[in-house]
Amino acid sequence: MIDSYKNDVKWSESNRRRIDSIIQKARNDKRIDQKINNLHEEVFEEVDCLKCANCCETTGPLLTSMDIGRLSKNLKIAEKVFVKQFLRTDEDGDFVFKTMPCPFLGEDNYCTVYEDRPKACRAFPHTDQKGQMNIMHLTRKNAKVCPAVSKIFQQLDKI
């Protein structure tokens, strides 16, 4: 991860109260979805995921049965073999990768299964969807991983 991205993630880690204040202010904003969605577009014009990959390095997605089917088909192995080789069951009973970083993250930060990546990876960091207040606990958590989410909070702080 490049230094400017590290600084953004550090900002989120050290400004927990400020982020809580931003979230509290957002609760009363009827246009918060639109604002966050617009900021998502703006921020991802400058943030290059291939220069970061912190989500793939540190945060494993939950894998659905559809994800498992799609990935095992891509890898040309049986689903049971895929599960045994790559996955474990977490404390909530969900399938997650056994190890991090993601076993499909290449040294160049490219995803070797990009076209078939899990649904959770496709949606990350979730700042382009509606119902932002319903997932704000997740967005707050993602700001400590994703510099783009941190930048969104920093921009919301200026509004």
N, C-alpha and C positions, 0 to 999 in steps of 0.2 A: 504494500500500500504506500502511495506517495505521501510525503510529509504533510502537504496541505490537507489531505483526507484524514490523516492521523490527528491533525489539529482540530478538525471539525468533530470527530468522534470524541476527542478529549473535552471539547467544549460541552458536549451533551453529558459526559460523565461528571463534569465539575459544576454544572448549572442545573442541578435537579430542581431546586426551588423555583428558579426562573421558568423552567419548562412547566412545572406545576401551575405557575401563575398564567402562563400562556394558555394552557389547557383550560383553566378556570374561565378565562376571558372568552375562549372559543365556545364554551357551553352556551353562552348567550348570543352567539352569532349565527343567525339563520342561514348565512351564506358560507359557513365554514367549509362545507364540502367543495364548493366551487373554488374557494381561495386555496385550499390545500391541493386540489386537482390541478389548478393553474400553476401553482408553485412547483408541483411535481414536474410538469412540462418544462418550466424554466430551468429548474435545477439540473434536470437530466440533459439539458443542452450543454452543460459544462462538466458534469461528473461523468467520467468514463469508467464503467464497471470493470473493464479489463485492466485498469491501472489500480484497482482496489482488490476485488474478490474477497473482501473481509467476511461477507456473509457465507461464502463457500468455505472459507478457512475455519470459521468459528461456530456457525449456526446451522445445524442440520435440519432439513425439512421433515415434516411428517409425510409418509408415503402412503397413498391410498392403494386399494387393490388395483385400480386402473393404472396407477403409476407403475406398480410392480409388474403388471401384465405388459405394459408398453416397453418398459426397460428390459425385461427378460427377453421379449421378442427381439428387440434391437440387438441385444448381446447374443442372441441365439442360444439361450440356455433355458432350462425349465424354471418355472416360477419358484418351485421349492429350492432349487439350487441357488437362485438369485437371493432369496431370503436368507438361506443358510450362509452364503458367502459374504453378503454385504449388510444385512440388517440385524437389528435387535429390537426387542419390545421394550418400550420405556415404561415408566411408573404409571402412566395413564393407559397402558395397553396398546399404544400406537407403535407402528413400525417407524424406526429412524435408522440412520446409518450407524454401523458399529463404531466407526472411527471418524474423526475429523482431522484434517480437512476432508471435504467430500472426496470419495474415491474416484470421482469422475472429473475432478479439477486438474487440468493440465498445468505443466510448469509455466506455460505462457498465459495462465489465467483463463484460457478458453475451456469451456465445458465440452467434454468429449461425447456427451450424449445430449447436446443442446436441443435438438429437434424433439427429443423424447423425454426431456427433463421433467421432474415432478411438478404437479400443479402448484404446490407451494412455492417452488422456485420461480415459476412463471409469474406469479402474483406479487412476489416480493418487490418492494417493501410495502405494498398495499396502499400507497398514498395517492393512487390514481382511481380509487373506487369511491362509491357513495357510502354514506353511513360512517363517516370518519369518527364521529364521537363514540360510536359503538365499539370501535377497535382502538381507541386512543391508548388504552393500556399496552397494546401491542406496538403501536407507533412510538410511544415513549421508550419502550424496550429496544426497538429497532434503531432509534437514534444513537444508541450506544454501540451499534454495529455498522450502520450505514451512514457514510458522510452526507449523502443526499438528504436523508431524513433529518439529520442534524441541521443542514442548511435550511430546510423547510422551517424548522422551529426558529432558527435565527431570523429568517425573513418574517415569520409571523410576529416575532418580538418587535419588529420595526413598524408593523402596521398599526 
